[in-house]
Amino acid sequence: DGSVTVNADNSGQTVTQGSGSAVPDEAPVITQRGSSAETSNTITINASENATANVTISNVNIDTSGAAVSTGGKGNVNIELDGTNTLKSGRYHAGLEKSQDGKLTITDENENGKLIATGGDGAAGIGGGLYGDGNDITITGGEITATGGDCGAGIGGGNSAGGKNITIAGGKVTATGGKGAAGIGGGFYGDGNDIIITDGKVTATGGDYGAGIGGGNHGEGKNITI
């Protein structure tokens, strides 16, 4: 019924939809009526410093010219997956665009979640938009398909940006980089550093001249542990 904004700070968490009022909600579930059809409504999640935003997305199907789901602020964001969630963003925007300074954690506690995230040109599937780094990303579960746009990593940095502190600790993850970008790590000209895979099934494919896991074209890959 409208775009949704979640704001978390040290006093709690609120949810706002469209032009409505902010409503306190510590564990919102955002779903979509008739998700077989795409919506252009978006989800924005903001977490202030020392705060953590907790959101469940359940059967959403977003196709927009901006970022389908974006995070902001200096805090942490936890996203739980339920059902099938499809995020397709426009040019220069990641499918799930991480802009906040803290940690982004994607979970699937009920083991029923699926995420298909596709970035626009210059952006990652999950991580940075154009020139945006994709840092501090952890995946602990879910069936996840992340596809970068031209010059964007599957999971990690956008064009001319890196991806570091990326951890996969469970789930089934398929990450495909765009031209010149890594599957997991750096976008075109971006480094892919401090990448750890401890569990799960991972398929990582780089675009032309990009690593499967590590750096994009002209980028370096360091401290990669499987």
C-alpha positions, 0 to 999 in steps of 0.5 A: 500500500506504499513504500515502507521506512523502518527507523531504529535508534536507541529509544526503539524502532518505528515503521512508517508507510507512505504518508502515514504516521510512525508506528512503534514495531520492534519486529515488523514483517513486511509483505506484499499483497499479490506478490506475483505482480511487481510493485515499485514501492520500496523498503528503506531501513535506517539504524542509528549509531549503536542501534540495530534494526530488525526486519522480516521481508516476506514474499515481496516482489519489487522492481523499481528505478531506485533501490528496492531495499536500502539500508542507511545510518551507522548502526546494524541491520538484520533482515530475516527472509520468509518466502520468496523475495525478489528485488530488482533495482534500477541503474546505479542501485544495488538490489539490496543496497547497503549504505549503512556503516554497521553490519548487514546480516541476512538470516533465515531462521525458519529455513523457508526464505529465498532472496533474488537480488539483482543490481542495476548497471554499476551496482552489486546484487547485494552491497554497494551501488555505483562507487559504493563499497559493499562491506560488513555483510554476513549471510547465515542462511537462505537460498540467495541469488545475487547478480551484479549489474554491469561492473558490479559484484554479485555480493560486494562492491559496485563499480570502482568500489570494493567489498570486504568483511563478507562472511557466509556462514550457511545457506545456499548462495549463488553470486554472479558478478557483472562485467569486470566484477567479482562474484563475491568481493570487488566491483570493477577496479575494486578489491575483495578483502577479508572474505570468509566462508565457514558453511553452506553451499556457495557458487561464485562466478566473476564477470569478464576479468573478475574473480569468482571470489576476490577482486574485480578487474584491476582489483586485488583479493586478500585474506580469503578463507574457506 
